[in-house]
Amino acid sequence: MRVAIFGQAAFGADVFNALKNENVNIVGVSTPRAQNRPDPLQEAAENSEIPIIATPDLRNEDFFQEYLTWQADLLVFAFVTDIVRKNVLDAAQYGAIQYHPSLLPLYRGRSAMNWPIINGATKTGISIFWVDEGIDTGPILLQREVDISRDESMGSLYFNKLYPLGVESLVESVKMVQEGTAPRVEQIHENASYEPPCGAEHSEIDFMKPGWIIYNLIRGCDPQPGASAKLDNNQIRVFGASYTPSTKVDPPGTVLDVNNEGAQIACIGGILNIKRIQKKGEQKIDAAELLTPGQQLS
């Protein structure tokens, strides 16, 4: 079976190398247009002398004809951000399979890792699905579930669990397609959820909400986009949170203490510990470098 990989970044490169190690016949790679720094997937393909076409260039007839010479049977989508047109999908005998970091049909969209944590979920997972013309709507090939621990951030959940599981599952899925055992299980669309891209407008901390809700927001926005608060009317973003329930009563948002562990912030029902802070346009610093007891966050 002839396989083409569409994707980018470290995830795309790791999928490429994992498939190559399994002796999968990779006949071409498509990545976004080259920027100032070479893309890791592009570099991996170049080092293996695999032909490359920039994904936006496939809209051009000459590049599309070049793509057809690959005679790909299956397209593997590993972190695709460009729109891939239907004629590209249709040219592959088996179409395309794609990795998505949620248990579809839950959390369709590009912020699928932020929202489960923000919403306080204790489980999520990955889906490998068959690409159709919708947004994360195609039939499911394979799913794997993972726990979300109480102290996990979006970053640690991805890099420690969803990333390696995604690479492993794409390799497994390619083998299933090759062996003719890959299912196509229709999603239950009435159970679908689609959250908007998690941006600045979703990451603002409201200290009038219970502390555990604030804690989930910070975890779900760490490292991107970063949960935000105001200090002396200046916006800051906070990272590296932990949370301890407490009956202590102080005005929510008050800096209670600062030490080597971070800054302790009063919340409704508990105490929030913040390790890192970022002022607008600046690098992240230890919370102890900026905050002092008695200050008020809002």
C-alpha positions as CSV (number, residue, x, y, z in Angstrom):
1,M,0.0,0.0,0.0
2,R,1.3,3.4,-1.0
3,V,0.9,6.1,1.7
4,A,1.2,9.9,1.6
5,I,1.6,11.9,4.8
6,F,0.0,15.4,5.1
7,G,1.0,17.3,8.2
8,Q,3.7,19.3,9.9
9,A,5.8,20.0,13.0
10,A,7.2,17.4,15.4
11,F,4.1,15.3,15.4
12,G,4.1,15.0,11.6
13,A,7.8,14.0,11.7
14,D,7.3,11.5,14.4
15,V,4.4,9.9,12.5
16,F,6.6,9.8,9.4
17,N,9.5,8.1,11.2
18,A,7.2,5.7,13.0
19,L,5.6,4.6,9.7
20,K,9.0,4.4,8.1
21,N,10.3,2.2,10.9
22,E,7.3,-0.2,10.2
23,N,8.4,-0.3,6.5
24,V,5.3,1.5,5.3
25,N,5.7,2.6,1.7
26,I,5.7,6.4,2.0
27,V,5.5,7.9,-1.5
28,G,5.0,11.6,-0.8
29,V,4.7,14.3,1.9
30,S,2.6,17.5,1.9
31,T,3.4,20.2,4.4
32,P,2.5,23.9,4.7
33,R,4.6,26.3,2.7
34,A,8.2,26.6,4.1
35,Q,8.7,29.4,6.6
36,N,12.0,30.8,7.9
37,R,12.7,27.5,9.7
38,P,12.4,24.1,7.9
39,D,9.4,22.1,9.1
40,P,10.4,18.9,10.9
41,L,8.2,16.8,8.7
42,Q,9.7,18.5,5.6
43,E,13.2,17.8,6.9
44,A,12.4,14.1,7.6
45,A,11.0,13.7,4.1
46,E,14.0,15.4,2.5
47,N,16.4,13.3,4.5
48,S,14.6,10.2,3.1
49,E,14.5,11.6,-0.4
50,I,10.7,11.5,-0.4
51,P,9.0,14.0,-2.8
52,I,7.3,17.0,-1.1
53,I,4.5,19.3,-2.3
54,A,3.3,22.3,-0.2
55,T,-0.4,21.7,0.6
56,P,-1.7,25.0,-0.7
57,D,0.1,24.3,-4.0
58,L,-2.2,21.3,-4.6
59,R,-4.9,23.9,-5.8
60,N,-2.6,24.5,-8.8
61,E,-3.2,22.0,-11.6
62,D,0.5,21.4,-12.3
63,F,1.2,20.5,-8.7
64,F,-2.0,18.4,-8.5
65,Q,-0.8,16.4,-11.5
66,E,2.5,15.9,-9.8
67,Y,0.7,14.7,-6.7
68,L,-1.2,12.2,-8.9
69,T,2.1,10.6,-9.9
70,W,2.5,9.5,-6.3
71,Q,-0.4,7.1,-6.8
72,A,-1.1,7.2,-3.1
73,D,-3.6,4.6,-1.8
74,L,-4.1,6.3,1.6
75,L,-3.5,9.7,2.9
76,V,-2.4,10.0,6.6
77,F,-3.2,13.4,8.2
78,A,-0.9,14.2,11.0
79,F,-1.5,17.8,12.2
80,V,-3.1,19.3,9.1
81,T,-4.1,23.0,9.2
82,D,-4.5,23.7,5.5
83,I,-7.8,22.9,3.7
84,V,-7.3,19.8,1.6
85,R,-9.7,19.7,-1.4
86,K,-12.0,16.9,-2.3
87,N,-10.2,16.1,-5.5
88,V,-7.0,15.3,-3.5
89,L,-8.9,13.0,-1.2
90,D,-10.7,11.3,-4.0
91,A,-7.5,10.5,-5.8
92,A,-6.4,8.1,-3.0
93,Q,-8.1,4.7,-3.2
94,Y,-8.9,4.6,0.5
95,G,-9.2,8.4,1.1
96,A,-7.6,9.9,4.2
97,I,-7.4,9.1,7.9
98,Q,-6.8,11.8,10.5
99,Y,-5.8,12.1,14.2
100,H,-8.0,14.2,16.5
101,P,-7.2,14.6,20.3
102,S,-10.7,13.9,21.6
103,L,-13.3,11.1,21.8
104,L,-15.3,12.2,18.8
105,P,-18.1,13.3,18.4
106,L,-17.2,15.2,21.6
107,Y,-15.1,18.3,21.2
108,R,-14.9,18.8,17.5
109,G,-12.7,21.7,16.4
110,R,-9.2,22.9,17.0
111,S,-9.3,23.4,20.7
112,A,-10.3,19.8,21.6
113,M,-7.6,19.6,24.3
114,N,-8.5,22.8,26.1
115,W,-12.2,22.4,26.7
116,P,-12.4,19.0,28.5
117,I,-10.0,20.3,31.2
118,I,-11.8,23.7,31.4
119,N,-15.1,21.8,31.7
120,G,-13.7,19.6,34.5
121,A,-13.8,16.3,32.6
122,T,-11.9,13.4,34.0
123,K,-11.5,11.5,30.7
124,T,-10.7,12.3,27.1
125,G,-8.9,10.4,24.4
126,I,-7.9,10.3,20.7
127,S,-9.8,9.4,17.6
128,I,-8.5,8.3,14.2
129,F,-11.3,9.0,11.8
130,W,-11.9,8.8,8.0
131,V,-11.8,12.3,6.6
132,D,-14.9,13.7,4.9
133,E,-16.0,17.2,3.9
134,G,-17.1,18.2,7.4
135,I,-15.1,19.4,10.4
136,D,-14.2,16.2,12.3
137,T,-17.4,14.5,11.2
138,G,-16.1,11.4,9.4
139,P,-16.6,7.8,10.5
140,I,-14.4,6.5,13.3
141,L,-11.7,4.0,12.6
142,L,-10.1,3.7,16.1
143,Q,-10.4,5.4,19.5
144,R,-8.4,5.2,22.7
145,E,-9.5,6.7,26.1
146,V,-7.2,8.3,28.7
147,D,-7.7,9.7,32.2
148,I,-7.3,13.4,32.9
149,S,-5.7,13.6,36.3
150,R,-6.5,16.5,38.7
151,D,-3.1,18.1,38.3
152,E,-2.8,17.8,34.5
153,S,-2.6,20.9,32.3
154,M,-3.5,20.9,28.6
155,G,0.3,20.8,27.8
156,S,1.1,17.9,30.0
157,L,-2.0,16.0,28.9
158,Y,-1.0,16.4,25.3
159,F,2.7,15.7,25.5
160,N,2.6,12.9,28.0
161,K,-0.5,11.1,26.8
162,L,-2.3,12.3,23.6
163,Y,0.8,12.9,21.5
164,P,2.5,9.5,21.9
165,L,-0.9,7.7,21.8
166,G,-1.7,9.6,18.6
167,V,1.5,8.5,16.8
168,E,1.0,4.9,18.0
169,S,-2.6,4.9,16.9
170,L,-2.0,6.3,13.4
171,V,0.6,3.5,12.8
172,E,-1.9,0.9,14.1
173,S,-4.6,2.4,11.9
174,V,-2.5,2.3,8.7
175,K,-1.8,-1.4,9.4
176,M,-5.5,-2.0,9.7
177,V,-6.2,-0.3,6.4
178,Q,-3.5,-2.3,4.8
179,E,-4.9,-5.5,6.2
180,G,-8.5,-4.7,5.2
181,T,-9.7,-4.7,8.8
182,A,-10.2,-0.9,9.4
183,P,-13.8,-0.2,10.4
184,R,-15.9,2.9,9.5
185,V,-18.2,3.5,12.4
186,E,-20.5,6.5,11.9
187,Q,-20.4,9.1,14.6
188,I,-23.5,9.7,16.6
189,H,-23.9,13.3,15.4
190,E,-26.7,14.2,17.8
191,N,-24.1,13.7,20.6
192,A,-21.6,16.0,19.0
193,S,-20.1,19.0,20.7
194,Y,-18.2,21.8,19.0
195,E,-16.4,24.4,21.1
196,P,-15.0,27.6,19.6
197,P,-11.2,28.0,19.3
198,C,-10.0,28.7,22.9
199,G,-8.8,32.3,22.8
200,A,-8.3,35.4,25.0
201,E,-12.1,36.0,25.3
202,H,-12.5,32.5,26.9
203,S,-9.5,32.6,29.3
204,E,-10.4,35.5,31.6
205,I,-10.4,34.6,35.3
206,D,-13.5,35.6,37.3
207,F,-12.5,35.5,41.0
208,M,-16.2,35.5,41.9
209,K,-16.5,31.9,40.7
210,P,-15.6,28.9,42.9
211,G,-11.8,28.2,43.1
212,W,-12.0,24.8,41.4
213,I,-13.6,26.3,38.3
214,I,-10.8,28.9,38.2
215,Y,-8.2,26.1,38.6
216,N,-9.7,24.1,35.7
217,L,-9.7,27.2,33.5
218,I,-6.0,27.8,34.3
219,R,-5.1,24.1,33.6
220,G,-7.1,24.1,30.4
221,C,-5.4,27.3,29.1
222,D,-1.8,26.2,30.0
223,P,0.3,26.8,28.0
224,Q,-2.1,28.3,25.4
225,P,-3.7,30.8,25.4
226,G,-2.9,31.3,29.1
227,A,-5.6,32.2,31.7
228,S,-5.6,35.9,32.3
229,A,-6.2,38.2,35.3
230,K,-5.5,41.9,36.1
231,L,-2.9,43.2,38.5
232,D,-3.1,47.0,39.0
233,N,-5.2,47.2,35.8
234,N,-2.5,45.5,33.8
235,Q,-3.2,42.1,32.2
236,I,-1.1,39.1,33.3
237,R,-1.3,35.5,32.3
238,V,-0.8,32.7,34.9
239,F,0.6,29.2,34.6
240,G,1.6,26.2,36.6
241,A,-1.3,26.1,39.0
242,S,-2.2,23.8,41.9
243,Y,-5.2,24.0,44.1
244,T,-6.0,23.2,47.7
245,P,-9.6,23.3,49.2
246,S,-9.8,25.6,52.2
247,T,-12.3,27.1,54.6
248,K,-10.1,30.1,55.0
249,V,-12.1,33.3,54.2
250,D,-10.2,36.1,52.4
251,P,-11.3,38.4,49.6
252,P,-11.1,36.4,46.4
253,G,-8.0,37.3,44.3
254,T,-5.9,38.4,47.3
255,V,-2.3,37.4,47.3
256,L,-1.9,35.6,50.6
257,D,1.7,34.5,50.5
258,V,4.7,34.3,48.2
259,N,7.5,31.7,48.6
260,N,9.6,29.2,46.6
261,E,6.5,27.2,45.7
262,G,4.8,30.2,44.0
263,A,2.2,32.7,45.0
264,Q,-0.9,31.6,47.0
265,I,-4.1,33.3,45.9
266,A,-7.4,33.3,47.9
267,C,-10.4,31.8,46.1
268,I,-13.9,30.9,47.0
269,G,-13.5,27.5,48.7
270,G,-9.8,27.2,48.4
271,I,-6.3,28.5,47.8
272,L,-4.8,28.7,44.3
273,N,-1.0,28.4,43.9
274,I,0.5,30.0,40.8
275,K,4.1,29.3,39.8
276,R,4.7,31.4,36.7
277,I,3.3,34.7,35.4
278,Q,3.6,36.5,32.1
279,K,3.1,40.3,31.6
280,K,1.9,41.4,28.2
281,G,4.7,41.3,25.6
282,E,7.2,39.8,28.1
283,Q,8.7,36.5,29.0
284,K,7.3,34.2,31.7
285,I,8.8,34.8,35.2
286,D,8.4,33.2,38.6
287,A,5.3,34.5,40.3
288,A,7.5,35.5,43.3
289,E,9.3,38.0,41.2
290,L,6.1,40.0,40.6
291,L,3.6,39.4,43.3
292,T,3.7,40.4,47.0
293,P,1.3,39.5,49.8
294,G,-1.7,41.9,50.0
295,Q,-1.9,42.6,46.3
296,Q,-5.3,42.0,44.6
297,L,-5.9,40.2,41.4
298,S,-9.1,40.7,39.5
